[in-house]
């Protein structure tokens, strides 16, 4: 656990967005008031168990960077708990030393790197293995108590992550597999509890959803949309093959071959080992089908969803140890077939399309090959090298003598360590991704700079100004969503998000904002925005005082005079800085002053010098001449009337560029620093 926490500390910021932001918001709101809120809005779309487990970090620590570190310490404990069910599972099949090896290998899987992220993987990993243990216990002795235990374990896993719905068909099919293995079909009637609950679920869940006026798929929360996709059999089968191949390579080939051989020899195995094999096959098959179906339609770009299936790796490792404990039976033809299949599968993966940025979070096994193709081999040769490596591992599976059987789990451990090394490095790994995300979002020396300036209990609203339309009145600078996400994450005070033009990516709670150019007031829901503090870019310029800034990211924290009003309004300037024939600059709460203005002529548009006339409230100030292709910087005085300053510019001559651009353009305009009156 300590090693995992040390590695997790190297991940300096959340980077799997918006997932980590969502779970931090849920944990934060639960710690503060016992509710599950995202941006102040209640939600039941996400599993509640993981946010509850990490909520103490936000309860104990006021500063979010400290709470973030504490949450990762909780992650290290949570995910390490997976060793317990893995040990007890293995202990039912093998001697204590080998069971301990199973527990150690469970903690060595590369996906333990998720302890550095605020993701449900941290809670689902031990919950998954605990459910697998309960299923094996039920198969060994199908008493009603053990059947209830399995159903409770499935319910808890579902509360952690809706992906656990795959356990339902697994629980129903595992007894059928076991009956086929041992020929005791009469025992199937003993599973009356799970058959009854399954039937009740099929009947009552749709009725309950109908009574609530909710669609059936809404029970899956955030995964509801995945159930609405149109899946094709060919697409699912293709991605199922890819996922099986990736899992084979993830565990180092040998455990996969061992499981295949145990399945082939299932009727010759002990009752306990038959129960384990039946549970492992049922769980793995249904999980892989679920994940492959999702991957065939949803991820963009398409990728193997290793992050959603690595949970079965310890089961395959236990299968290897059980095979070793039974004496490495290899004289059956099935041994050669299992080795051949396990060796060949990695060759089917399309490494050239899978290796890349999308592999950073979801395909950890590919990090190893990604690093190799950086300096040692080309991307086109990865498949060949993977095939050679898997073939060598399969040969060891067939040829290692019983006295040297320890070589096989050692090989798996070495592979896990090698992959983990690349996952945690500074090149393509988690730390590199986290540093990049932090750089995109926050360049301030203090990650919680907003809380430090406004106070953790302050009311800070975000004005999101990104605008992709050609009709935007002026250029926008707050165009990186990570600026909002990272500041939301690290500062408790950041609350509602108001989208002035384009919606903020992420798809969760925000409000549409509107700006009244006549009054200068920002509204949302037909009401003025009355936040005490506002985080935005230079394009908003609210009336109030600036209290802090992240200058490199171009965002500013303002303490504003309520309601929120814009100090300056500019009309007649396009997003590409071209002016029209007339420009109007209005500044509210103004007692006069001067404004630096930069004017630039484009010789390709107007073939001669241009003049720009400046006036204020109808009174001429001066006329500025801009040479053809030249640039002029000028300080223009602003007159005040009723607390408002105005500057009007008139450009002559102007011209329509043509070639699809029907605008009448004048000069390029840049408004510079406002100078207060002496």
Secondary structure as a PSIPRED ss2 file (coil, helix, strand):
# PSIPRED VFORMAT (PSIPRED V4.0)

   1 X C   1.000  0.000  0.000
   2 X H   0.000  1.000  0.000
   3 X H   0.000  1.000  0.000
   4 X H   0.000  1.000  0.000
   5 X H   0.000  1.000  0.000
   6 X H   0.000  1.000  0.000
   7 X H   0.000  1.000  0.000
   8 X H   0.000  1.000  0.000
   9 X H   0.000  1.000  0.000
  10 X C   1.000  0.000  0.000
  11 X C   1.000  0.000  0.000
  12 X C   1.000  0.000  0.000
  13 X C   1.000  0.000  0.000
  14 X C   1.000  0.000  0.000
  15 X C   1.000  0.000  0.000
  16 X C   1.000  0.000  0.000
  17 X C   1.000  0.000  0.000
  18 X C   1.000  0.000  0.000
  19 X H   0.000  1.000  0.000
  20 X H   0.000  1.000  0.000
  21 X H   0.000  1.000  0.000
  22 X H   0.000  1.000  0.000
  23 X H   0.000  1.000  0.000
  24 X H   0.000  1.000  0.000
  25 X H   0.000  1.000  0.000
  26 X H   0.000  1.000  0.000
  27 X H   0.000  1.000  0.000
  28 X H   0.000  1.000  0.000
  29 X H   0.000  1.000  0.000
  30 X H   0.000  1.000  0.000
  31 X H   0.000  1.000  0.000
  32 X H   0.000  1.000  0.000
  33 X H   0.000  1.000  0.000
  34 X C   1.000  0.000  0.000
  35 X C   1.000  0.000  0.000
  36 X C   1.000  0.000  0.000
  37 X E   0.000  0.000  1.000
  38 X E   0.000  0.000  1.000
  39 X C   1.000  0.000  0.000
  40 X C   1.000  0.000  0.000
  41 X E   0.000  0.000  1.000
  42 X E   0.000  0.000  1.000
  43 X C   1.000  0.000  0.000
  44 X C   1.000  0.000  0.000
  45 X C   1.000  0.000  0.000
  46 X C   1.000  0.000  0.000
  47 X C   1.000  0.000  0.000
  48 X C   1.000  0.000  0.000
  49 X H   0.000  1.000  0.000
  50 X H   0.000  1.000  0.000
  51 X H   0.000  1.000  0.000
  52 X H   0.000  1.000  0.000
  53 X H   0.000  1.000  0.000
  54 X H   0.000  1.000  0.000
  55 X H   0.000  1.000  0.000
  56 X H   0.000  1.000  0.000
  57 X H   0.000  1.000  0.000
  58 X H   0.000  1.000  0.000
  59 X H   0.000  1.000  0.000
  60 X H   0.000  1.000  0.000
  61 X C   1.000  0.000  0.000
  62 X C   1.000  0.000  0.000
  63 X C   1.000  0.000  0.000
  64 X H   0.000  1.000  0.000
  65 X H   0.000  1.000  0.000
  66 X H   0.000  1.000  0.000
  67 X H   0.000  1.000  0.000
  68 X H   0.000  1.000  0.000
  69 X H   0.000  1.000  0.000
  70 X H   0.000  1.000  0.000
  71 X H   0.000  1.000  0.000
  72 X H   0.000  1.000  0.000
  73 X H   0.000  1.000  0.000
  74 X H   0.000  1.000  0.000
  75 X H   0.000  1.000  0.000
  76 X H   0.000  1.000  0.000
  77 X H   0.000  1.000  0.000
  78 X H   0.000  1.000  0.000
  79 X H   0.000  1.000  0.000
  80 X H   0.000  1.000  0.000
  81 X C   1.000  0.000  0.000
  82 X H   0.000  1.000  0.000
  83 X H   0.000  1.000  0.000
  84 X H   0.000  1.000  0.000
  85 X H   0.000  1.000  0.000
  86 X H   0.000  1.000  0.000
  87 X H   0.000  1.000  0.000
  88 X H   0.000  1.000  0.000
  89 X H   0.000  1.000  0.000
  90 X H   0.000  1.000  0.000
  91 X H   0.000  1.000  0.000
  92 X C   1.000  0.000  0.000
  93 X C   1.000  0.000  0.000
  94 X C   1.000  0.000  0.000
  95 X C   1.000  0.000  0.000
  96 X H   0.000  1.000  0.000
  97 X H   0.000  1.000  0.000
  98 X H   0.000  1.000  0.000
  99 X H   0.000  1.000  0.000
 100 X H   0.000  1.000  0.000
 101 X H   0.000  1.000  0.000
 102 X H   0.000  1.000  0.000
 103 X H   0.000  1.000  0.000
 104 X H   0.000  1.000  0.000
 105 X H   0.000  1.000  0.000
 106 X H   0.000  1.000  0.000
 107 X H   0.000  1.000  0.000
 108 X H   0.000  1.000  0.000
 109 X C   1.000  0.000  0.000
 110 X H   0.000  1.000  0.000
 111 X H   0.000  1.000  0.000
 112 X H   0.000  1.000  0.000
 113 X H   0.000  1.000  0.000
 114 X H   0.000  1.000  0.000
 115 X H   0.000  1.000  0.000
 116 X H   0.000  1.000  0.000
 117 X C   1.000  0.000  0.000
 118 X C   1.000  0.000  0.000
 119 X C   1.000  0.000  0.000
 120 X C   1.000  0.000  0.000
 121 X H   0.000  1.000  0.000
 122 X H   0.000  1.000  0.000
 123 X H   0.000  1.000  0.000
 124 X H   0.000  1.000  0.000
 125 X H   0.000  1.000  0.000
 126 X H   0.000  1.000  0.000
 127 X H   0.000  1.000  0.000
 128 X H   0.000  1.000  0.000
 129 X H   0.000  1.000  0.000
 130 X H   0.000  1.000  0.000
 131 X H   0.000  1.000  0.000
 132 X H   0.000  1.000  0.000
 133 X H   0.000  1.000  0.000
 134 X H   0.000  1.000  0.000
 135 X H   0.000  1.000  0.000
 136 X H   0.000  1.000  0.000
 137 X H   0.000  1.000  0.000
 138 X H   0.000  1.000  0.000
 139 X H   0.000  1.000  0.000
 140 X H   0.000  1.000  0.000
 141 X C   1.000  0.000  0.000
 142 X C   1.000  0.000  0.000
 143 X C   1.000  0.000  0.000
 144 X H   0.000  1.000  0.000
 145 X H   0.000  1.000  0.000
 146 X H   0.000  1.000  0.000
 147 X H   0.000  1.000  0.000
 148 X H   0.000  1.000  0.000
 149 X H   0.000  1.000  0.000
 150 X H   0.000  1.000  0.000
 151 X H   0.000  1.000  0.000
 152 X H   0.000  1.000  0.000
 153 X H   0.000  1.000  0.000
 154 X H   0.000  1.000  0.000
 155 X H   0.000  1.000  0.000
 156 X H   0.000  1.000  0.000
 157 X H   0.000  1.000  0.000
 158 X H   0.000  1.000  0.000
 159 X H   0.000  1.000  0.000
 160 X H   0.000  1.000  0.000
 161 X C   1.000  0.000  0.000
 162 X H   0.000  1.000  0.000
 163 X H   0.000  1.000  0.000
 164 X H   0.000  1.000  0.000
 165 X H   0.000  1.000  0.000
 166 X H   0.000  1.000  0.000
 167 X H   0.000  1.000  0.000
 168 X H   0.000  1.000  0.000
 169 X H   0.000  1.000  0.000
 170 X H   0.000  1.000  0.000
 171 X H   0.000  1.000  0.000
 172 X H   0.000  1.000  0.000
 173 X H   0.000  1.000  0.000
 174 X H   0.000  1.000  0.000
 175 X H   0.000  1.000  0.000
 176 X H   0.000  1.000  0.000
 177 X H   0.000  1.000  0.000
 178 X H   0.000  1.000  0.000
 179 X H   0.000  1.000  0.000
 180 X H   0.000  1.000  0.000
 181 X H   0.000  1.000  0.000
 182 X H   0.000  1.000  0.000
 183 X C   1.000  0.000  0.000
 184 X C   1.000  0.000  0.000
 185 X H   0.000  1.000  0.000
 186 X H   0.000  1.000  0.000
 187 X H   0.000  1.000  0.000
 188 X H   0.000  1.000  0.000
 189 X H   0.000  1.000  0.000
 190 X H   0.000  1.000  0.000
 191 X H   0.000  1.000  0.000
 192 X H   0.000  1.000  0.000
 193 X H   0.000  1.000  0.000
 194 X H   0.000  1.000  0.000
 195 X H   0.000  1.000  0.000
 196 X H   0.000  1.000  0.000
 197 X H   0.000  1.000  0.000
 198 X H   0.000  1.000  0.000
 199 X H   0.000  1.000  0.000
 200 X H   0.000  1.000  0.000
 201 X H   0.000  1.000  0.000
 202 X H   0.000  1.000  0.000
 203 X H   0.000  1.000  0.000
 204 X H   0.000  1.000  0.000
 205 X H   0.000  1.000  0.000
 206 X H   0.000  1.000  0.000
 207 X H   0.000  1.000  0.000
 208 X H   0.000  1.000  0.000
 209 X H   0.000  1.000  0.000
 210 X H   0.000  1.000  0.000
 211 X H   0.000  1.000  0.000
 212 X H   0.000  1.000  0.000
 213 X C   1.000  0.000  0.000
 214 X C   1.000  0.000  0.000
 215 X C   1.000  0.000  0.000
 216 X H   0.000  1.000  0.000
 217 X H   0.000  1.000  0.000
 218 X H   0.000  1.000  0.000
 219 X H   0.000  1.000  0.000
 220 X H   0.000  1.000  0.000
 221 X H   0.000  1.000  0.000
 222 X H   0.000  1.000  0.000
 223 X H   0.000  1.000  0.000
 224 X H   0.000  1.000  0.000
 225 X H   0.000  1.000  0.000
 226 X H   0.000  1.000  0.000
 227 X H   0.000  1.000  0.000
 228 X H   0.000  1.000  0.000
 229 X C   1.000  0.000  0.000
 230 X C   1.000  0.000  0.000
 231 X C   1.000  0.000  0.000
 232 X C   1.000  0.000  0.000
 233 X H   0.000  1.000  0.000
 234 X H   0.000  1.000  0.000
 235 X H   0.000  1.000  0.000
 236 X H   0.000  1.000  0.000
 237 X H   0.000  1.000  0.000
 238 X H   0.000  1.000  0.000
 239 X H   0.000  1.000  0.000
 240 X H   0.000  1.000  0.000
 241 X H   0.000  1.000  0.000
 242 X H   0.000  1.000  0.000
 243 X H   0.000  1.000  0.000
 244 X H   0.000  1.000  0.000
 245 X H   0.000  1.000  0.000
 246 X H   0.000  1.000  0.000
 247 X H   0.000  1.000  0.000
 248 X H   0.000  1.000  0.000
 249 X H   0.000  1.000  0.000
 250 X H   0.000  1.000  0.000
 251 X C   1.000  0.000  0.000
 252 X C   1.000  0.000  0.000
 253 X C   1.000  0.000  0.000
 254 X H   0.000  1.000  0.000
 255 X H   0.000  1.000  0.000
 256 X H   0.000  1.000  0.000
 257 X H   0.000  1.000  0.000
 258 X H   0.000  1.000  0.000
 259 X H   0.000  1.000  0.000
 260 X H   0.000  1.000  0.000
 261 X H   0.000  1.000  0.000
 262 X H   0.000  1.000  0.000
 263 X H   0.000  1.000  0.000
 264 X H   0.000  1.000  0.000
 265 X C   1.000  0.000  0.000
 266 X H   0.000  1.000  0.000
 267 X H   0.000  1.000  0.000
 268 X H   0.000  1.000  0.000
 269 X C   1.000  0.000  0.000
 270 X C   1.000  0.000  0.000
 271 X H   0.000  1.000  0.000
 272 X H   0.000  1.000  0.000
 273 X H   0.000  1.000  0.000
 274 X H   0.000  1.000  0.000
 275 X H   0.000  1.000  0.000
 276 X H   0.000  1.000  0.000
 277 X H   0.000  1.000  0.000
 278 X H   0.000  1.000  0.000
 279 X H   0.000  1.000  0.000
 280 X H   0.000  1.000  0.000
 281 X H   0.000  1.000  0.000
 282 X H   0.000  1.000  0.000
 283 X H   0.000  1.000  0.000
 284 X H   0.000  1.000  0.000
 285 X H   0.000  1.000  0.000
 286 X H   0.000  1.000  0.000
 287 X H   0.000  1.000  0.000
 288 X H   0.000  1.000  0.000
 289 X H   0.000  1.000  0.000
 290 X H   0.000  1.000  0.000
 291 X H   0.000  1.000  0.000
 292 X H   0.000  1.000  0.000
 293 X H   0.000  1.000  0.000
 294 X H   0.000  1.000  0.000
 295 X H   0.000  1.000  0.000
 296 X H   0.000  1.000  0.000
 297 X H   0.000  1.000  0.000
 298 X C   1.000  0.000  0.000
 299 X C   1.000  0.000  0.000
 300 X C   1.000  0.000  0.000
 301 X C   1.000  0.000  0.000
 302 X C   1.000  0.000  0.000
 303 X C   1.000  0.000  0.000
 304 X C   1.000  0.000  0.000
 305 X C   1.000  0.000  0.000
 306 X H   0.000  1.000  0.000
 307 X H   0.000  1.000  0.000
 308 X H   0.000  1.000  0.000
 309 X C   1.000  0.000  0.000
 310 X H   0.000  1.000  0.000
 311 X H   0.000  1.000  0.000
 312 X H   0.000  1.000  0.000
 313 X H   0.000  1.000  0.000
 314 X H   0.000  1.000  0.000
 315 X H   0.000  1.000  0.000
 316 X H   0.000  1.000  0.000
 317 X H   0.000  1.000  0.000
 318 X H   0.000  1.000  0.000
 319 X H   0.000  1.000  0.000
 320 X H   0.000  1.000  0.000
 321 X H   0.000  1.000  0.000
 322 X H   0.000  1.000  0.000
 323 X H   0.000  1.000  0.000
 324 X H   0.000  1.000  0.000
 325 X H   0.000  1.000  0.000
 326 X C   1.000  0.000  0.000
 327 X C   1.000  0.000  0.000
 328 X C   1.000  0.000  0.000
 329 X C   1.000  0.000  0.000
 330 X C   1.000  0.000  0.000
 331 X C   1.000  0.000  0.000
 332 X C   1.000  0.000  0.000
 333 X H   0.000  1.000  0.000
 334 X H   0.000  1.000  0.000
 335 X H   0.000  1.000  0.000
 336 X H   0.000  1.000  0.000
 337 X H   0.000  1.000  0.000
 338 X H   0.000  1.000  0.000
 339 X H   0.000  1.000  0.000
 340 X H   0.000  1.000  0.000
 341 X H   0.000  1.000  0.000
 342 X H   0.000  1.000  0.000
 343 X H   0.000  1.000  0.000
 344 X H   0.000  1.000  0.000
 345 X H   0.000  1.000  0.000
 346 X H   0.000  1.000  0.000
 347 X H   0.000  1.000  0.000
 348 X H   0.000  1.000  0.000
 349 X C   1.000  0.000  0.000
 350 X C   1.000  0.000  0.000
 351 X H   0.000  1.000  0.000
 352 X H   0.000  1.000  0.000
 353 X H   0.000  1.000  0.000
 354 X H   0.000  1.000  0.000
 355 X C   1.000  0.000  0.000
 356 X C   1.000  0.000  0.000
 357 X C   1.000  0.000  0.000
 358 X C   1.000  0.000  0.000
 359 X H   0.000  1.000  0.000
 360 X H   0.000  1.000  0.000
 361 X H   0.000  1.000  0.000
 362 X H   0.000  1.000  0.000
 363 X C   1.000  0.000  0.000
 364 X C   1.000  0.000  0.000
 365 X H   0.000  1.000  0.000
 366 X H   0.000  1.000  0.000
 367 X H   0.000  1.000  0.000
 368 X H   0.000  1.000  0.000
 369 X H   0.000  1.000  0.000
 370 X H   0.000  1.000  0.000
 371 X H   0.000  1.000  0.000
 372 X H   0.000  1.000  0.000
 373 X H   0.000  1.000  0.000
 374 X H   0.000  1.000  0.000
 375 X H   0.000  1.000  0.000
 376 X C   1.000  0.000  0.000
 377 X C   1.000  0.000  0.000
 378 X C   1.000  0.000  0.000
 379 X H   0.000  1.000  0.000
 380 X H   0.000  1.000  0.000
 381 X H   0.000  1.000  0.000
 382 X H   0.000  1.000  0.000
 383 X H   0.000  1.000  0.000
 384 X H   0.000  1.000  0.000
 385 X H   0.000  1.000  0.000
 386 X H   0.000  1.000  0.000
 387 X H   0.000  1.000  0.000
 388 X H   0.000  1.000  0.000
 389 X H   0.000  1.000  0.000
 390 X H   0.000  1.000  0.000
 391 X H   0.000  1.000  0.000
 392 X H   0.000  1.000  0.000
 393 X H   0.000  1.000  0.000
 394 X H   0.000  1.000  0.000
 395 X H   0.000  1.000  0.000
 396 X H   0.000  1.000  0.000
 397 X H   0.000  1.000  0.000
 398 X H   0.000  1.000  0.000
 399 X H   0.000  1.000  0.000
 400 X C   1.000  0.000  0.000
 401 X C   1.000  0.000  0.000
 402 X H   0.000  1.000  0.000
 403 X H   0.000  1.000  0.000
 404 X H   0.000  1.000  0.000
 405 X C   1.000  0.000  0.000
 406 X H   0.000  1.000  0.000
 407 X H   0.000  1.000  0.000
 408 X H   0.000  1.000  0.000
 409 X H   0.000  1.000  0.000
 410 X H   0.000  1.000  0.000
 411 X H   0.000  1.000  0.000
 412 X H   0.000  1.000  0.000
 413 X H   0.000  1.000  0.000
 414 X H   0.000  1.000  0.000
 415 X H   0.000  1.000  0.000
 416 X H   0.000  1.000  0.000
 417 X H   0.000  1.000  0.000
 418 X H   0.000  1.000  0.000
 419 X H   0.000  1.000  0.000
 420 X H   0.000  1.000  0.000
 421 X H   0.000  1.000  0.000
 422 X H   0.000  1.000  0.000
 423 X H   0.000  1.000  0.000
 424 X C   1.000  0.000  0.000
 425 X C   1.000  0.000  0.000
 426 X C   1.000  0.000  0.000
 427 X C   1.000  0.000  0.000
 428 X C   1.000  0.000  0.000
 429 X C   1.000  0.000  0.000
 430 X H   0.000  1.000  0.000
 431 X H   0.000  1.000  0.000
 432 X H   0.000  1.000  0.000
 433 X H   0.000  1.000  0.000
 434 X H   0.000  1.000  0.000
 435 X H   0.000  1.000  0.000
 436 X H   0.000  1.000  0.000
 437 X H   0.000  1.000  0.000
 438 X H   0.000  1.000  0.000
 439 X H   0.000  1.000  0.000
 440 X H   0.000  1.000  0.000
 441 X H   0.000  1.000  0.000
 442 X C   1.000  0.000  0.000
 443 X C   1.000  0.000  0.000
 444 X C   1.000  0.000  0.000
 445 X C   1.000  0.000  0.000
 446 X C   1.000  0.000  0.000
 447 X C   1.000  0.000  0.000
 448 X C   1.000  0.000  0.000
 449 X H   0.000  1.000  0.000
 450 X H   0.000  1.000  0.000
 451 X H   0.000  1.000  0.000
 452 X H   0.000  1.000  0.000
 453 X H   0.000  1.000  0.000
 454 X H   0.000  1.000  0.000
 455 X C   1.000  0.000  0.000
 456 X C   1.000  0.000  0.000
 457 X C   1.000  0.000  0.000
 458 X C   1.000  0.000  0.000
 459 X C   1.000  0.000  0.000
 460 X E   0.000  0.000  1.000
 461 X E   0.000  0.000  1.000
 462 X E   0.000  0.000  1.000
 463 X E   0.000  0.000  1.000
 464 X E   0.000  0.000  1.000
 465 X C   1.000  0.000  0.000
 466 X C   1.000  0.000  0.000
 467 X C   1.000  0.000  0.000
 468 X C   1.000  0.000  0.000
 469 X C   1.000  0.000  0.000
 470 X C   1.000  0.000  0.000
 471 X C   1.000  0.000  0.000
 472 X C   1.000  0.000  0.000
 473 X C   1.000  0.000  0.000
 474 X C   1.000  0.000  0.000
 475 X C   1.000  0.000  0.000
 476 X C   1.000  0.000  0.000
 477 X C   1.000  0.000  0.000
 478 X C   1.000  0.000  0.000
 479 X C   1.000  0.000  0.000
 480 X C   1.000  0.000  0.000
 481 X H   0.000  1.000  0.000
 482 X H   0.000  1.000  0.000
 483 X H   0.000  1.000  0.000
 484 X H   0.000  1.000  0.000
 485 X H   0.000  1.000  0.000
 486 X H   0.000  1.000  0.000
 487 X H   0.000  1.000  0.000
 488 X H   0.000  1.000  0.000
 489 X H   0.000  1.000  0.000
 490 X H   0.000  1.000  0.000
 491 X C   1.000  0.000  0.000
 492 X C   1.000  0.000  0.000
 493 X C   1.000  0.000  0.000
 494 X E   0.000  0.000  1.000
 495 X E   0.000  0.000  1.000
 496 X E   0.000  0.000  1.000
 497 X E   0.000  0.000  1.000
 498 X E   0.000  0.000  1.000
 499 X E   0.000  0.000  1.000
 500 X C   1.000  0.000  0.000
 501 X C   1.000  0.000  0.000
 502 X C   1.000  0.000  0.000
 503 X C   1.000  0.000  0.000
 504 X C   1.000  0.000  0.000
 505 X C   1.000  0.000  0.000
 506 X C   1.000  0.000  0.000
 507 X C   1.000  0.000  0.000
 508 X C   1.000  0.000  0.000
 509 X C   1.000  0.000  0.000
 510 X C   1.000  0.000  0.000
 511 X E   0.000  0.000  1.000
 512 X E   0.000  0.000  1.000
 513 X E   0.000  0.000  1.000
 514 X E   0.000  0.000  1.000
 515 X E   0.000  0.000  1.000
 516 X C   1.000  0.000  0.000
 517 X C   1.000  0.000  0.000
 518 X C   1.000  0.000  0.000
 519 X C   1.000  0.000  0.000
 520 X C   1.000  0.000  0.000
 521 X E   0.000  0.000  1.000
 522 X E   0.000  0.000  1.000
 523 X E   0.000  0.000  1.000
 524 X E   0.000  0.000  1.000
 525 X C   1.000  0.000  0.000
 526 X C   1.000  0.000  0.000
 527 X E   0.000  0.000  1.000
 528 X E   0.000  0.000  1.000
 529 X C   1.000  0.000  0.000
 530 X C   1.000  0.000  0.000
 531 X C   1.000  0.000  0.000
 532 X C   1.000  0.000  0.000
 533 X E   0.000  0.000  1.000
 534 X E   0.000  0.000  1.000
 535 X E   0.000  0.000  1.000
 536 X E   0.000  0.000  1.000
 537 X E   0.000  0.000  1.000
 538 X C   1.000  0.000  0.000
 539 X C   1.000  0.000  0.000
 540 X C   1.000  0.000  0.000
 541 X C   1.000  0.000  0.000
 542 X E   0.000  0.000  1.000
 543 X C   1.000  0.000  0.000
 544 X E   0.000  0.000  1.000
 545 X E   0.000  0.000  1.000
 546 X E   0.000  0.000  1.000
 547 X E   0.000  0.000  1.000
 548 X E   0.000  0.000  1.000
 549 X E   0.000  0.000  1.000
 550 X E   0.000  0.000  1.000
 551 X C   1.000  0.000  0.000
 552 X C   1.000  0.000  0.000
 553 X C   1.000  0.000  0.000
 554 X C   1.000  0.000  0.000
 555 X E   0.000  0.000  1.000
 556 X E   0.000  0.000  1.000
 557 X E   0.000  0.000  1.000
 558 X E   0.000  0.000  1.000
 559 X E   0.000  0.000  1.000
 560 X E   0.000  0.000  1.000
 561 X C   1.000  0.000  0.000
 562 X C   1.000  0.000  0.000
 563 X C   1.000  0.000  0.000
 564 X C   1.000  0.000  0.000
 565 X E   0.000  0.000  1.000
 566 X E   0.000  0.000  1.000
 567 X C   1.000  0.000  0.000
 568 X E   0.000  0.000  1.000
 569 X E   0.000  0.000  1.000
 570 X E   0.000  0.000  1.000
 571 X E   0.000  0.000  1.000
 572 X E   0.000  0.000  1.000
 573 X E   0.000  0.000  1.000
 574 X C   1.000  0.000  0.000
 575 X C   1.000  0.000  0.000
 576 X C   1.000  0.000  0.000
 577 X C   1.000  0.000  0.000
 578 X E   0.000  0.000  1.000
 579 X E   0.000  0.000  1.000
 580 X E   0.000  0.000  1.000
 581 X E   0.000  0.000  1.000
 582 X E   0.000  0.000  1.000
 583 X E   0.000  0.000  1.000
 584 X E   0.000  0.000  1.000
 585 X E   0.000  0.000  1.000
 586 X E   0.000  0.000  1.000
 587 X E   0.000  0.000  1.000
 588 X E   0.000  0.000  1.000
 589 X C   1.000  0.000  0.000
 590 X C   1.000  0.000  0.000
 591 X C   1.000  0.000  0.000
 592 X C   1.000  0.000  0.000
 593 X E   0.000  0.000  1.000
 594 X E   0.000  0.000  1.000
 595 X E   0.000  0.000  1.000
 596 X E   0.000  0.000  1.000
 597 X E   0.000  0.000  1.000
 598 X E   0.000  0.000  1.000
 599 X E   0.000  0.000  1.000
 600 X E   0.000  0.000  1.000
 601 X C   1.000  0.000  0.000
 602 X C   1.000  0.000  0.000
 603 X C   1.000  0.000  0.000
 604 X C   1.000  0.000  0.000
 605 X C   1.000  0.000  0.000
 606 X C   1.000  0.000  0.000
 607 X C   1.000  0.000  0.000
 608 X C   1.000  0.000  0.000
 609 X C   1.000  0.000  0.000
 610 X E   0.000  0.000  1.000
 611 X E   0.000  0.000  1.000
 612 X E   0.000  0.000  1.000
 613 X E   0.000  0.000  1.000
 614 X E   0.000  0.000  1.000
 615 X E   0.000  0.000  1.000
 616 X E   0.000  0.000  1.000
 617 X C   1.000  0.000  0.000
 618 X C   1.000  0.000  0.000
 619 X E   0.000  0.000  1.000
 620 X E   0.000  0.000  1.000
 621 X E   0.000  0.000  1.000
 622 X E   0.000  0.000  1.000
 623 X E   0.000  0.000  1.000
 624 X E   0.000  0.000  1.000
 625 X E   0.000  0.000  1.000
 626 X E   0.000  0.000  1.000
 627 X C   1.000  0.000  0.000
 628 X C   1.000  0.000  0.000
 629 X C   1.000  0.000  0.000
 630 X C   1.000  0.000  0.000
 631 X E   0.000  0.000  1.000
 632 X E   0.000  0.000  1.000
 633 X E   0.000  0.000  1.000
 634 X E   0.000  0.000  1.000
 635 X E   0.000  0.000  1.000
 636 X E   0.000  0.000  1.000
 637 X E   0.000  0.000  1.000
 638 X E   0.000  0.000  1.000
 639 X E   0.000  0.000  1.000
 640 X E   0.000  0.000  1.000
 641 X E   0.000  0.000  1.000
 642 X C   1.000  0.000  0.000
 643 X C   1.000  0.000  0.000
 644 X E   0.000  0.000  1.000
 645 X E   0.000  0.000  1.000
 646 X E   0.000  0.000  1.000
 647 X E   0.000  0.000  1.000
 648 X E   0.000  0.000  1.000
 649 X E   0.000  0.000  1.000
 650 X E   0.000  0.000  1.000
 651 X E   0.000  0.000  1.000
 652 X E   0.000  0.000  1.000
 653 X C   1.000  0.000  0.000
 654 X C   1.000  0.000  0.000
 655 X E   0.000  0.000  1.000
 656 X E   0.000  0.000  1.000
 657 X E   0.000  0.000  1.000
 658 X E   0.000  0.000  1.000
 659 X C   1.000  0.000  0.000
 660 X C   1.000  0.000  0.000
 661 X E   0.000  0.000  1.000
 662 X E   0.000  0.000  1.000
 663 X E   0.000  0.000  1.000
 664 X E   0.000  0.000  1.000
 665 X E   0.000  0.000  1.000
 666 X C   1.000  0.000  0.000
 667 X C   1.000  0.000  0.000
 668 X E   0.000  0.000  1.000
 669 X E   0.000  0.000  1.000
 670 X E   0.000  0.000  1.000
 671 X E   0.000  0.000  1.000
 672 X E   0.000  0.000  1.000
 673 X E   0.000  0.000  1.000
 674 X E   0.000  0.000  1.000
 675 X E   0.000  0.000  1.000
 676 X E   0.000  0.000  1.000
 677 X C   1.000  0.000  0.000
 678 X C   1.000  0.000  0.000
